[in-house]
Every structure is written in structure tokens, then in C-alpha cells.
């Protein structure tokens, strides 16, 4: 019941919770579509009352959201966000305000050295009410350089030209394009962050690098991450939660170059890191420290992994292995809106990913796919989960309807995690 109260208090009006948390709470109450009707008498009063008791001690709402806010040249995003008025940014901020996560990872958000874009989005959009929603305050943020747009000096895509976007360590027109930023309501252990931007692809045992495609010189310098991976410690009421932030490169990049093997190995890096032990011994961070997470470290994986377990261009095995990693749990966040994008295939079991359109989190030319993930440690109880994808006639539908939708082609995914050791 707490997941429902908390979601309503945050203004989350049109996502579906996991069946386990929803069914008992609604069994004796009104139908969901009626209860969430903004025209219902005293609707705002009910939300305000729920908000007053929204968060119990030890609960953490973690979310990931590809906001599609990258621009065409360095500094353009910071300039666009320096004042209120950007409609796409306002729509993305409204989605965040409606779901009200405690920590949220934004991907496809350009990085700049002064963090101007990240700070302006916080001040001019998140801290300003959007669409009648309450502002949300994130005193802490973390962002860092990525590999996108950093030139390799080689013709990686084999088109006879050196220096175009596909010849960077990660596809991009300038350094920092398609970056990430993490916002948090809780303190971030900045000095203890681990980043894996410069880790070499060849250092991963049994990697999928296509040796026939790259010269020996390129193979020796090519980085594993197209973007980057972070381990960001967040202090929550006496507990440390490691936010494992990832943004795997597309299996086919924007220039049309196949990258399935690299996408799969970037996902495997996350799986090996949270699994720890001998399988993570090869992992070395940018400070030169090796190894993965400690076996008992609380964590949550956040990110757009650009891979669906059953469909699309990605090699599906890697993300399936991640979802089946015993170190973590897949809460299978779902929404009613995603269910409208496809139908269940006859003869497939209910737990088959292909038979679960409600789990989808993004749209593309290939159709609706599950590409965005929030995966807590197996030892952390999950109180609820969802995807902000309102169905027709549900509140907030205007934020996700259209091509492109005002808030982008990805949906915010959230999970409520219980932290029993929090003080």
C-alpha cells in the first residue's frame, strides 16, 4: 500500500505498479481509472494528504530516464536551458516531478565542464513547477565526461574518412554529447565515485571485439564504453547505496555501423561488476583500482542499455544474462501505456518478455522495446515499480503522446527500494 500512497503523493497518476503491490491495495477500492480521474471531487486534496505521509524512513525511489536532450554543438544545451521556456525540457521535468524519484539518472544529456546544463535544468525546470506539478529539489548532482565525441584518430567505421562522429570512442559530434547526469535528494560521496570511461575493451576476457574489423593499433586503444559507467555512492539515512549508472551504446550507431558486440560487452561489464568476485577482477576504474562491488554492498543499476531481451537489433543474450544475475532482481516495471503499443503473442508463457508488452520503455523505428532498466540488489526488498507511460484517457498522457512525444521517445522507469538498515 505504501507504494501506492507514495506514488499518488508524488503525482504519479498513470503508471502501473507491480501486480503484487497493486492488487491487494485496490481489491476493495474504486477502479483505478476512476480513482485517478482529475475531475473526481477533492482529487487535489487527496493528493496533498497523501504527499504529507509520502515517504517512510528507509524507502528509496530510484529512476532512470533517457531525456533526449542532446544538441548539435558543444554548449548549445547549456545555452538552451539557461532560461525557462524549452518545451522539451519542461515536459521531461514534469515527468520527473510527477514521479518524484529520490535519485534519478538522466541519459542523452550533454555534458559540459562547468556543469552549466545540469545546473540550469535543475534550477530552471526541476525547481519550477511544470504543468501544475510541485517543484522537486535535488541538492546533489554528479556528472562526468563520457567517451562520446572524443576522436580516436582512426577510421573506425571504414568509410574512408577520419574524424566523423562514428570515428569517436563513442558516437558523437563533440566531446560530452549524449552524456549523463545523476540528481539526488541525498548526499553523494563524490570522493568515492568510480568511473570506467577509459577502460580498454581488450582488457575484458573473452570479449566480443570484431578483430577482423580493427587494426592491431586500434584494438590496443579502443575503449570498452561508448559513453561511460559509474559507481556513485549515495548516503541514505545512514546507509550507502551504490548507484551503478550505465548508458550502453546503441547496437547500431547513428551512422549505421553495427555495434552489437560492443553493446553486449558494455552490459556484461555491469553484470560482472555487480556480481563481484573473480569474474570482476579484470575491471579497472579510471583511478587504477581493480575489482567489482563487495558482495554485501547495496546497489541499484540504472540506465538505458539499448537492448531488449527479445527484440530489436541488440544481441539479446547479454541483457538476459544481466537480468538473470543472482546478485540482482528484476522488478519488471510496467505501464498501461506500453501495453497499447503491442499485443501478446499466442502460445507464449506469461513470463516471456515477448509476451509482456507492458514492460516496454521506449519507441523507435523498430517499434516499442524494453531498453531502460532499474535493477536493485537481490538483498533489497522492492516495494513497487512502474514506468511513466500513461494510457489513453489517463492523466499525463499528453507528455508521452505523439511522434516525437513532448518528453522524448523513452519513458521514465522507477523502482521503490526498502533499505532495512537505514537509520
C-alpha positions as CSV (number, residue, x, y, z in Angstrom):
1,X,0.0,0.0,0.0
2,X,2.9,2.3,0.7
3,X,4.0,2.2,-2.9
4,X,0.5,3.4,-4.0
5,X,0.3,6.2,-1.4
6,X,3.8,7.4,-2.2
7,X,3.2,7.3,-6.0
8,X,0.0,9.4,-5.6
9,X,1.7,11.8,-3.2
10,X,4.3,12.4,-5.9
11,X,1.7,12.9,-8.6
12,X,2.3,9.6,-10.3
13,X,-1.1,9.3,-11.8
14,X,-0.8,7.0,-14.7
15,X,1.7,4.2,-14.3
16,X,1.2,0.6,-13.3
17,X,2.7,-0.8,-10.1
18,X,3.8,-4.4,-10.0
19,X,0.9,-6.8,-9.7
20,X,1.9,-7.8,-6.2
21,X,1.7,-4.3,-4.8
22,X,-1.4,-3.2,-6.7
23,X,-3.8,-6.0,-6.5
24,X,-4.2,-6.2,-2.7
25,X,-4.5,-2.4,-2.3
26,X,-7.2,-2.0,-5.0
27,X,-9.2,-5.1,-4.3
28,X,-11.8,-3.3,-2.1
29,X,-11.5,0.2,-3.6
30,X,-12.7,2.0,-6.7
31,X,-11.5,1.1,-10.2
32,X,-8.1,2.6,-11.0
33,X,-9.2,4.7,-13.9
34,X,-12.0,6.3,-11.9
35,X,-9.7,6.9,-8.9
36,X,-7.2,8.7,-11.0
37,X,-9.6,11.0,-12.7
38,X,-8.6,14.6,-12.0
39,X,-12.2,15.6,-12.2
40,X,-13.1,13.5,-9.2
41,X,-14.2,15.7,-6.2
42,X,-11.4,16.6,-3.8
43,X,-8.9,15.0,-6.1
44,X,-6.1,17.5,-5.3
45,X,-7.0,17.4,-1.6
46,X,-6.4,13.6,-1.7
47,X,-3.1,14.1,-3.4
48,X,-1.9,16.7,-0.9
49,X,-2.9,14.5,2.0
50,X,-1.1,11.5,0.5
51,X,2.0,13.7,-0.1
52,X,2.1,14.6,3.6
53,X,2.8,11.0,4.5
54,X,4.6,10.1,1.3
55,X,7.9,8.7,2.4
56,X,8.6,6.2,5.2
57,X,12.1,6.1,6.7
58,X,14.3,3.7,4.7
59,X,12.5,3.9,1.4
60,X,14.3,5.0,-1.8
61,X,12.7,5.6,-5.2
62,X,15.3,5.2,-7.9
63,X,14.7,6.0,-11.5
64,X,16.3,6.2,-14.9
65,X,15.2,8.5,-17.8
66,X,16.6,9.0,-21.3
67,X,15.5,12.6,-21.8
68,X,16.8,13.0,-25.3
69,X,18.2,16.5,-24.6
70,X,21.4,16.3,-26.6
71,X,22.1,19.1,-29.0
72,X,24.1,19.6,-32.2
73,X,27.2,21.5,-30.9
74,X,29.0,22.0,-27.6
75,X,27.4,24.4,-25.2
76,X,24.1,24.5,-27.1
77,X,22.2,22.6,-24.4
78,X,23.6,24.9,-21.6
79,X,22.5,27.9,-23.6
80,X,19.0,26.5,-24.3
81,X,18.5,25.7,-20.6
82,X,19.9,28.9,-19.2
83,X,16.3,30.3,-19.2
84,X,12.9,28.7,-18.7
85,X,10.9,28.1,-21.9
86,X,12.3,25.0,-23.6
87,X,9.2,22.8,-24.2
88,X,11.0,19.5,-24.3
89,X,12.9,20.2,-21.1
90,X,9.8,21.4,-19.4
91,X,8.0,18.1,-20.4
92,X,10.8,16.0,-19.2
93,X,10.9,17.9,-15.9
94,X,7.2,17.5,-15.5
95,X,7.6,13.7,-15.8
96,X,10.2,13.8,-13.1
97,X,8.0,15.9,-10.9
98,X,5.1,13.6,-11.3
99,X,7.2,10.5,-10.3
100,X,9.3,12.3,-7.7
101,X,12.3,9.9,-7.5
102,X,14.9,10.3,-4.8
103,X,17.7,9.6,-7.2
104,X,17.3,9.8,-11.0
105,X,19.8,9.2,-13.8
106,X,19.3,11.2,-16.9
107,X,20.9,10.0,-20.1
108,X,21.3,11.6,-23.5
109,X,22.0,14.8,-21.7
110,X,25.1,16.8,-22.9
111,X,28.0,17.1,-20.5
112,X,29.9,20.4,-20.2
113,X,32.9,21.0,-17.9
114,X,31.1,23.7,-15.9
115,X,28.0,21.5,-15.4
116,X,26.1,24.5,-16.7
117,X,23.4,22.4,-18.5
118,X,22.9,20.2,-15.5
119,X,22.6,23.1,-13.0
120,X,20.3,25.1,-15.3
121,X,18.0,22.1,-15.9
122,X,17.7,21.8,-12.1
123,X,17.2,25.5,-11.4
124,X,15.0,26.5,-14.3
125,X,13.0,23.3,-14.8
126,X,13.0,20.8,-11.9
127,X,12.8,23.6,-9.3
128,X,10.0,25.3,-11.1
129,X,6.5,23.7,-11.2
130,X,5.7,22.3,-14.6
131,X,2.1,21.6,-15.8
132,X,0.7,22.3,-12.4
133,X,3.1,19.9,-10.6
134,X,5.1,20.6,-7.5
135,X,8.8,21.6,-7.9
136,X,11.3,18.9,-6.9
137,X,14.6,19.7,-5.2
138,X,17.8,17.8,-5.9
139,X,20.6,19.4,-3.8
140,X,23.2,17.0,-5.1
141,X,24.2,16.0,-8.6
142,X,27.0,14.1,-10.3
143,X,28.2,14.3,-13.8
144,X,31.5,13.5,-15.6
145,X,33.0,13.2,-19.1
146,X,31.9,10.4,-21.4
147,X,33.6,8.9,-24.5
148,X,31.0,10.3,-26.9
149,X,32.6,12.6,-29.4
150,X,36.2,12.0,-28.3
151,X,38.2,11.4,-31.5
152,X,40.2,8.2,-31.9
153,X,42.2,9.4,-34.9
154,X,41.2,6.2,-36.8
155,X,38.6,5.4,-39.4
156,X,36.5,3.2,-37.1
157,X,33.5,2.9,-39.5
158,X,35.6,2.2,-42.5
159,X,34.1,4.9,-44.7
160,X,37.4,6.3,-45.9
161,X,37.1,9.4,-43.7
162,X,38.8,10.1,-40.4
163,X,37.2,12.4,-37.9
164,X,33.5,12.0,-38.3
165,X,31.1,11.2,-35.4
166,X,31.4,7.4,-35.9
167,X,35.2,7.6,-35.5
168,X,35.0,8.7,-31.9
169,X,35.3,6.3,-28.9
170,X,31.6,6.8,-28.7
171,X,29.4,8.2,-31.4
172,X,29.2,11.9,-31.1
173,X,29.8,15.2,-32.9
174,X,31.6,16.7,-29.9
175,X,33.0,15.6,-26.6
176,X,30.2,15.4,-24.0
177,X,27.4,14.8,-26.4
178,X,24.9,12.2,-25.2
179,X,26.2,12.3,-21.7
180,X,24.6,11.5,-18.3
181,X,23.8,13.3,-15.1
182,X,22.6,11.9,-11.7
183,X,20.4,14.0,-9.5
184,X,19.9,13.0,-5.8
185,X,18.0,14.2,-2.8
186,X,20.7,12.6,-0.6
187,X,24.4,13.3,-0.3
188,X,26.7,11.8,-2.9
189,X,30.1,10.5,-1.9
190,X,31.9,12.5,-4.6
191,X,35.4,11.3,-3.5
192,X,34.4,7.6,-3.7
193,X,32.9,7.6,-7.1
194,X,34.4,5.1,-9.5
195,X,34.3,5.8,-13.2
196,X,35.1,3.4,-16.1
197,X,35.4,5.8,-19.1
198,X,38.9,4.9,-20.2
199,X,38.8,1.1,-19.6
200,X,40.1,-0.7,-22.7
201,X,37.8,-3.2,-24.5
202,X,40.7,-5.6,-24.9
203,X,41.0,-5.9,-21.1
204,X,37.7,-7.8,-20.9
205,X,38.3,-11.6,-21.1
206,X,36.5,-13.4,-23.9
207,X,35.3,-10.0,-25.3
208,X,33.3,-9.7,-28.5
209,X,35.6,-7.3,-30.3
210,X,35.5,-8.0,-34.0
211,X,39.3,-8.3,-34.6
212,X,38.9,-8.6,-38.3
213,X,37.3,-5.1,-38.3
214,X,40.0,-3.2,-36.5
215,X,43.8,-3.0,-36.9
216,X,46.1,-4.1,-34.1
217,X,46.8,-0.4,-33.2
218,X,43.0,0.3,-32.9
219,X,42.4,-2.8,-30.9
220,X,45.1,-1.7,-28.4
221,X,43.5,1.7,-27.7
222,X,39.7,1.2,-28.3
223,X,37.7,1.8,-25.1
224,X,35.0,-0.6,-23.9
225,X,32.4,2.1,-23.1
226,X,30.8,4.1,-25.8
227,X,29.7,6.5,-23.1
228,X,30.8,5.6,-19.6
229,X,29.8,3.6,-16.5
230,X,29.8,5.0,-13.0
231,X,29.6,3.6,-9.4
232,X,28.2,6.6,-7.4
233,X,27.8,6.1,-3.6
234,X,24.7,7.8,-2.2
235,X,24.2,8.2,1.5
236,X,20.6,7.5,2.5
237,X,19.7,7.8,6.2
238,X,22.9,6.1,7.4
239,X,23.2,3.6,4.5
240,X,25.3,3.7,1.4
241,X,23.7,2.7,-1.8
242,X,25.8,2.3,-4.9
243,X,24.1,3.7,-7.9
244,X,25.6,1.8,-10.9
245,X,24.9,4.2,-13.8
246,X,25.3,2.9,-17.3
247,X,24.5,4.1,-20.8
248,X,25.3,1.3,-23.2
249,X,25.9,2.3,-26.8
250,X,23.3,1.5,-29.5
251,X,23.7,-1.9,-31.2
252,X,23.6,0.0,-34.5
253,X,25.0,3.5,-34.1
254,X,23.6,6.7,-35.6
255,X,26.0,6.3,-38.5
256,X,24.7,2.8,-39.3
257,X,27.7,0.9,-38.0
258,X,27.0,-2.4,-36.3
259,X,27.9,-2.4,-32.6
260,X,26.1,-5.4,-31.3
261,X,29.3,-6.9,-29.7
262,X,30.3,-3.7,-28.0
263,X,26.7,-3.1,-26.7
264,X,26.7,-6.7,-25.3
265,X,30.1,-6.3,-23.6
266,X,29.1,-3.0,-22.0
267,X,26.1,-4.7,-20.5
268,X,28.3,-7.6,-19.4
269,X,30.6,-5.1,-17.7
270,X,27.7,-4.0,-15.5
271,X,26.8,-7.7,-14.7
272,X,30.3,-8.6,-13.9
273,X,30.8,-5.5,-11.7
274,X,27.8,-6.1,-9.5
275,X,28.5,-9.8,-9.4
276,X,31.9,-9.1,-8.0
277,X,34.5,-11.8,-7.1
278,X,36.8,-13.4,-9.6
279,X,34.6,-12.5,-12.6
280,X,35.2,-8.8,-11.9
281,X,39.0,-9.0,-11.3
282,X,39.7,-7.6,-14.8
283,X,37.6,-4.5,-14.2
284,X,39.9,-1.4,-13.6
285,X,38.5,2.0,-13.0
286,X,39.9,5.3,-14.2
287,X,41.9,5.7,-11.0
288,X,43.6,2.4,-11.5
289,X,41.7,0.4,-8.9
290,X,40.6,-3.1,-9.9
291,X,37.7,-5.3,-8.9
292,X,33.9,-5.1,-8.6
293,X,31.5,-4.4,-5.8
294,X,31.8,-6.1,-2.4
295,X,29.4,-9.0,-2.0
296,X,27.3,-7.3,0.6
297,X,27.2,-3.8,-0.9
298,X,23.7,-2.4,-1.5
299,X,23.3,-1.2,-5.1
300,X,20.9,-0.4,-7.9
301,X,21.6,-0.4,-11.6
302,X,20.2,2.5,-13.5
303,X,20.4,3.1,-17.2
304,X,19.4,2.9,-20.9
305,X,21.1,-0.3,-22.0
306,X,19.7,-0.1,-25.5
307,X,18.9,-3.8,-25.5
308,X,15.6,-5.6,-25.3
309,X,15.6,-9.2,-24.0
310,X,13.7,-10.5,-27.0
311,X,13.5,-7.9,-29.8
312,X,15.4,-5.3,-31.7
313,X,19.0,-5.0,-33.1
314,X,20.9,-5.9,-29.9
315,X,22.4,-9.3,-29.1
316,X,19.7,-10.3,-26.6
317,X,21.9,-12.8,-24.6
318,X,23.8,-10.1,-22.7
319,X,20.8,-8.3,-21.3
320,X,19.2,-11.7,-20.4
321,X,22.3,-12.7,-18.5
322,X,22.2,-9.4,-16.6
323,X,18.5,-9.9,-15.7
324,X,19.3,-13.4,-14.5
325,X,22.3,-12.4,-12.5
326,X,21.7,-13.7,-8.9
327,X,23.2,-10.6,-7.5
328,X,20.2,-8.5,-8.5
329,X,16.5,-8.7,-9.0
330,X,14.3,-7.6,-12.0
331,X,11.1,-6.0,-10.6
332,X,9.7,-5.9,-14.2
333,X,8.3,-2.3,-14.1
334,X,5.3,-2.0,-16.3
335,X,2.7,0.5,-17.6
336,X,-0.7,0.6,-19.2
337,X,0.5,2.9,-22.0
338,X,3.2,0.4,-23.2
339,X,0.5,-2.3,-23.4
340,X,-1.2,-0.2,-26.1
341,X,1.8,-0.5,-28.4
342,X,1.6,-4.2,-29.0
343,X,-0.3,-7.4,-28.3
344,X,0.6,-10.7,-26.6
345,X,1.7,-13.4,-29.0
346,X,-0.4,-16.5,-28.8
347,X,1.2,-19.6,-27.3
348,X,3.8,-17.7,-25.3
349,X,4.1,-18.1,-21.5
350,X,3.1,-15.1,-19.4
351,X,6.7,-14.6,-18.2
352,X,8.1,-14.5,-21.7
353,X,9.5,-11.0,-22.4
354,X,8.0,-11.1,-25.9
355,X,4.6,-11.7,-24.3
356,X,4.9,-8.8,-22.0
357,X,4.3,-5.5,-23.9
358,X,3.6,-3.7,-20.6
359,X,7.3,-3.9,-19.9
360,X,8.4,-1.7,-22.9
361,X,10.1,1.6,-22.1
362,X,10.9,3.2,-25.5
363,X,9.7,3.7,-29.0
364,X,11.8,3.7,-32.2
365,X,11.6,2.8,-35.9
366,X,12.0,-0.8,-34.8
367,X,8.8,-0.4,-32.6
368,X,8.4,-0.3,-28.8
369,X,11.1,-2.0,-26.9
370,X,12.3,-2.6,-23.3
371,X,15.6,-0.7,-23.2
372,X,15.7,1.1,-19.8
373,X,16.3,-0.7,-16.5
374,X,16.2,-0.2,-12.8
375,X,17.7,-3.3,-11.1
376,X,18.2,-3.4,-7.4
377,X,20.5,-5.8,-5.4
378,X,18.7,-9.0,-4.7
379,X,19.0,-8.4,-0.9
380,X,17.0,-5.1,-1.1
381,X,13.2,-5.6,-0.8
382,X,11.2,-4.0,-3.6
383,X,8.1,-2.1,-2.6
384,X,6.8,-1.1,-6.1
385,X,7.8,-0.4,-9.6
386,X,6.5,1.3,-12.7
387,X,7.0,3.1,-16.0
388,X,5.6,6.5,-16.6
389,X,3.7,5.7,-19.7
390,X,0.0,6.8,-19.3
391,X,-2.5,5.1,-21.5
392,X,-5.3,6.9,-23.4
393,X,-7.5,8.9,-21.1
394,X,-5.0,8.7,-18.2
395,X,-3.6,11.8,-16.6
396,X,-0.3,12.8,-18.1
397,X,-0.9,11.2,-21.5
398,X,-0.1,14.4,-23.3
399,X,3.5,14.1,-22.2
400,X,4.1,10.8,-24.0
401,X,1.7,11.0,-26.9
402,X,3.0,11.9,-30.4
403,X,5.9,11.3,-32.6
404,X,8.1,12.6,-31.2
405,X,6.4,12.8,-27.8
406,X,6.9,16.1,-25.9
407,X,9.1,14.3,-23.3
408,X,11.0,12.2,-25.8
409,X,10.8,8.6,-27.1
410,X,11.9,7.0,-23.8
411,X,9.9,6.6,-20.6
412,X,11.0,7.2,-17.0
413,X,11.3,3.9,-15.2
414,X,11.2,3.8,-11.4
415,X,11.5,1.3,-8.5
416,X,10.8,1.7,-4.8
417,X,13.5,0.0,-2.7
418,X,13.4,-0.7,1.0
419,X,16.6,0.0,2.9
420,X,16.2,-2.0,6.1
421,X,19.5,-0.9,7.6
422,X,18.7,2.8,7.2
423,X,18.8,4.8,10.4
